[in-house]
Amino acid sequence: MAMARRLVRPLRGIAKRVLLQQQPQPVIFNFTRNYISEMRREAFEENILRLLRYEIRYELEHSPPSQEDVGIRLKFDDLYHFLKPITKFDSFIIDERPGEQWIKLNKKFGENEEIKVEVTMFDASIPVQKGSDVSAADDVQLHITMIVNVLKGEGNEVLEFVCSAWPNSVEIRKVYMRGQNGIVDQPYVGPPFKELDDELQNSLYDFLETRGISDELCAFLHQYMKNKDKLEFVRWMEKSKSFIEKK
């Protein structure tokens, strides 16, 4: 009798587990959670798009790029203006380098010289001094770095000038020779320019001015870069908006 009870008890446990396994298990769906997450994501993205559209419209309506200063031509296509900066200044050909923080200028000079200029967007500033020629409305003078390369004939040597382009003047900082193909990684760049003899300094300024590197070019570049800065900002917002709009 005792043995029978010991046999029945395990059988009851097995039967109970079988019955539990046969009962339908509740199915847990994550539809609601996924739906809420998707709604939140779409709301965040729509908010970003709304802000980008507002900023683009504001930039284009409240402070449009100057047309008379640097010859900008505007096309209106709903919210976006496709700006086409001029491609020439004096005898220089301008490569705008869209999407980049610098531009290139190139010209021929004389029979066998080529002048190549690389110009950054605004990369520094200094406070305006009282009594300066800068407009009183400006708190700072913006700075542009300008690297001028003078090449002659088929030779491999380049005379390079590292300059600061201020709103109304050019300032030479360094003058040195280097290889056209960058063979010398760290060429000797000579003493600081201001330590050179005054007459030599003046002669080098005349050398550049004869080749079109002048105060007038600096004034042009500052106006050009103001427009490029705006164009790149709008282009950046447009690209970001287009990316977020993709499904």
Buried (B, 14 or more C-beta within 10 A) or exposed (E): EEEEEEEEEEEEEEEEEEEEEEEEEEEEEEEEEEEEEEEEEEEEEEEEBEEBEEBBEEBBEEEBBBEEBBBBEEEEEEBBBEBEBBEEBEEBEBBBBEEEEBBBBBBEBEEEBBBBBBBBBBEEEEEBEEEEEBEEEEEEBBBBBBBBBBBBEEEEEBBBBBBBBBBBEBBBBBBEEBEEEEEEEEBEBEEEBEEBEEEEBEEBBEBBBEBBBBBBBBBBBBBBBBBBBBBBEBBEBBEEBEEEEEE
